[in-house]
Amino acid sequence: MLKVSNNFIKSLKKQKRENSSLLFLDNFKIIKDALAGGLKVNCILISDESKNIFDEKEYTIYKVDNKTIEELSDSKTPQGVVCITEYTQHVVEKPKTNFLVLDGLQDPGNVGTLIRTACAAGFDYVYLVSSVNPTNSKLVRSSVGTIFKANVISLSRQEFIEKAKEWKLNLIATDMQGENIFDFKCDNKVGLIIGNEGQGVTDELAELCSKTVKIPMQEGVESLNASISGAIIMYQINKNKF
């Protein structure tokens, strides 16, 4: 295990502030998922050599103190490891399965949870339309590693609109005046749009939808959390595939 210089640590701190394409992973499970997903590793920092589970012949591993881990980690309770990897954006491509579209979502916890649920529910493509950056540390943690398995594609709202028209995508959105999701039937591939936590689906994307659906609720409840709504609808759409 290599020793690390102060200048190198300063360089890493600067990269963490300025390089949005880098991920600073601080959880052993998530790191293993990232490595299994083929992400390129710059280096791994370990504060306790007895916890090292990585192959020193395959990765560059440095021994550092706990303070360095705490300064480079976003976790309140660091596990004594930080892996610096390069996140590669997925190529923008037409979905081959049912898919999820997140329209302007900015809460990284919600987005990470929705990515995780989409993977579990068989929605293999997630389009982040003018939404939070997929390298956000809270998003990565909330996805529990599925960010490295799903086809997560970031693009602007205008870019998505152009692709949706070009690909002739079949889209539905959530709306309290829509069809009851438990009565909804669709034999074709479909994309579910989940709107911003406060504003809902934008008019531009709503115009692309062939239908709207709703989750029935008792009076007095206006809406559900975005990740809860997405989970219910995705599982209902794919219920016959499990």
C-alpha positions in Angstrom: 0.0 0.0 0.0 1.4 3.4 -1.1 2.0 6.4 1.0 0.5 9.7 -0.1 1.9 13.2 -0.1 0.2 16.4 1.1 0.3 17.9 -2.4 -1.6 14.9 -3.7 -4.3 15.2 -1.1 -4.6 18.9 -1.9 -5.0 18.0 -5.6 -7.8 15.5 -4.7 -9.7 18.1 -2.7 -9.5 20.5 -5.6 -10.7 17.9 -8.0 -13.6 17.1 -5.7 -14.7 20.8 -5.8 -14.2 21.4 -9.5 -14.4 18.1 -11.5 -18.1 17.0 -11.7 -17.2 13.9 -13.7 -15.4 12.4 -10.8 -17.2 10.3 -8.1 -15.8 10.1 -4.6 -17.3 6.9 -3.3 -17.1 6.3 0.4 -19.1 3.0 0.9 -17.6 -0.4 0.4 -20.7 -1.9 -1.2 -21.2 1.0 -3.6 -17.5 0.8 -4.5 -17.8 -2.9 -5.3 -20.9 -2.2 -7.5 -19.0 0.6 -9.3 -16.1 -1.7 -10.0 -18.4 -4.4 -11.2 -20.0 -1.9 -13.5 -16.7 -1.2 -15.1 -16.0 2.3 -13.9 -12.4 3.4 -14.3 -10.7 3.8 -10.9 -8.2 6.7 -10.4 -7.2 5.5 -6.9 -8.5 4.1 -3.7 -7.7 5.6 -0.2 -7.8 3.4 2.9 -7.4 4.5 6.5 -7.1 1.0 8.0 -5.0 -1.6 6.0 -6.9 -4.4 7.7 -10.1 -3.3 5.9 -8.5 -3.4 2.4 -10.6 -5.7 0.2 -9.1 -4.5 -3.1 -6.4 -6.1 -5.3 -3.3 -4.0 -5.0 -2.1 -5.4 -8.3 -5.2 -4.1 -10.0 -5.7 -0.7 -8.3 -3.6 2.1 -7.0 -4.2 2.1 -3.2 -3.0 4.7 -0.7 -2.8 4.6 3.0 -4.2 7.8 4.5 -5.3 9.0 7.9 -8.9 9.3 9.1 -9.0 13.1 8.7 -8.2 12.8 5.0 -11.1 10.3 4.6 -13.5 12.6 6.5 -12.5 15.6 4.3 -13.0 13.7 1.0 -16.2 11.8 2.2 -19.7 13.2 2.1 -20.9 10.6 4.6 -21.5 11.6 8.3 -20.1 8.2 9.3 -17.2 7.4 6.8 -16.3 3.7 6.5 -12.6 4.4 6.2 -12.4 4.3 2.4 -12.7 6.7 -0.5 -12.6 5.5 -4.1 -12.1 8.1 -6.8 -13.6 7.0 -10.1 -14.5 8.6 -13.4 -18.2 8.6 -14.2 -18.9 8.1 -17.9 -22.2 9.4 -19.3 -24.3 6.8 -21.0 -24.8 7.3 -24.7 -28.1 8.9 -25.6 -30.1 6.0 -27.1 -33.7 4.9 -27.7 -35.1 2.8 -24.9 -35.5 -0.9 -25.5 -37.8 -1.5 -22.6 -40.3 0.5 -20.5 -38.6 3.6 -19.2 -38.7 6.4 -16.7 -38.4 10.1 -17.4 -37.6 12.5 -14.6 -38.7 16.0 -15.5 -36.8 18.6 -13.6 -36.3 16.6 -10.4 -33.7 18.3 -8.1 -33.9 16.2 -4.9 -31.0 13.7 -5.2 -32.5 11.4 -2.6 -35.7 11.1 -4.7 -33.8 10.6 -7.9 -31.5 8.0 -6.5 -34.5 6.1 -5.0 -36.3 6.3 -8.4 -33.3 4.9 -10.3 -33.1 2.0 -7.8 -36.8 1.3 -8.1 -36.8 1.6 -11.9 -34.1 -1.1 -12.0 -36.1 -3.4 -9.7 -39.3 -2.8 -11.6 -37.9 -3.5 -15.1 -37.7 0.1 -16.3 -34.1 -0.3 -17.6 -33.7 3.3 -19.0 -33.9 6.4 -16.9 -33.8 9.8 -18.6 -32.8 12.7 -16.3 -34.4 15.7 -18.1 -32.9 18.9 -16.7 -32.6 17.1 -13.4 -29.9 16.7 -10.7 -26.5 15.6 -11.9 -26.1 11.7 -11.6 -22.7 12.2 -9.9 -24.3 13.9 -6.9 -23.1 11.9 -3.9 -26.5 11.7 -2.2 -28.0 10.4 -5.4 -25.3 7.7 -5.7 -25.9 6.6 -2.1 -29.7 6.6 -2.5 -29.5 4.5 -5.6 -27.5 1.9 -3.6 -25.2 1.1 -6.5 -27.9 0.7 -9.2 -26.7 4.0 -10.8 -23.9 1.8 -12.2 -26.3 -0.8 -13.7 -29.1 1.2 -15.2 -29.0 3.1 -18.4 -29.1 6.6 -16.8 -29.1 9.3 -19.5 -28.9 13.1 -18.7 -30.1 15.6 -21.2 -31.7 19.0 -21.4 -35.5 19.3 -21.8 -35.2 20.5 -25.4 -32.9 17.6 -26.2 -35.4 15.1 -24.8 -38.3 16.7 -26.6 -36.4 16.4 -29.9 -35.5 12.7 -29.2 -39.1 11.9 -28.1 -40.5 13.2 -31.4 -37.7 11.5 -33.4 -38.2 8.1 -31.7 -42.0 8.5 -31.6 -42.0 7.6 -27.9 -45.2 6.5 -26.1 -45.3 8.7 -23.0 -47.7 8.9 -20.1 -47.6 11.4 -17.2 -49.1 11.6 -13.7 -52.1 13.8 -13.1 -54.9 13.8 -10.5 -57.4 14.0 -13.3 -55.9 11.1 -15.2 -57.0 7.4 -15.6 -56.8 5.2 -12.5 -53.5 3.5 -12.8 -55.0 0.2 -11.5 -57.3 0.3 -14.6 -54.5 1.2 -17.0 -53.6 -1.3 -19.7 -50.8 -0.9 -22.2 -49.4 -3.5 -24.6 -46.7 -1.3 -26.0 -43.5 0.0 -24.6 -44.3 3.0 -22.5 -42.4 5.8 -20.8 -43.5 7.2 -17.4 -42.9 10.9 -16.8 -42.5 12.0 -13.1 -42.5 15.7 -12.6 -40.7 18.1 -10.4 -41.4 17.7 -6.6 -43.2 21.1 -6.5 -44.3 22.0 -10.0 -45.1 18.6 -11.6 -44.7 17.7 -15.2 -43.8 20.7 -17.4 -46.3 21.8 -20.1 -43.7 21.0 -22.8 -43.4 17.3 -21.8 -47.1 17.0 -20.9 -47.9 17.9 -24.6 -46.0 14.8 -25.7 -48.1 12.4 -23.6 -50.8 10.2 -25.0 -52.4 9.7 -21.6 -52.3 10.7 -18.0 -52.7 8.4 -15.0 -53.4 8.9 -11.3 -53.0 6.9 -8.1 -56.4 7.0 -6.3 -56.2 8.5 -2.8 -58.5 9.4 0.0 -59.8 13.0 0.2 -57.5 15.4 1.9 -54.3 14.0 0.5 -53.1 16.0 -2.5 -50.2 13.9 -3.7 -47.5 11.4 -2.8 -43.8 11.7 -2.7 -42.3 11.5 -6.2 -40.4 8.3 -5.5 -43.4 6.6 -3.9 -45.6 7.6 -6.9 -43.1 6.3 -9.4 -42.7 3.0 -7.6 -46.4 2.3 -7.4 -47.0 3.2 -11.1 -43.9 1.3 -12.5 -44.8 -1.9 -10.6 -48.4 -1.6 -11.7 -47.4 -1.3 -15.3 -45.0 -4.2 -15.2 -47.0 -6.4 -12.8 -47.4 -9.2 -15.3 -43.7 -9.5 -15.8 -42.9 -10.7 -12.4 
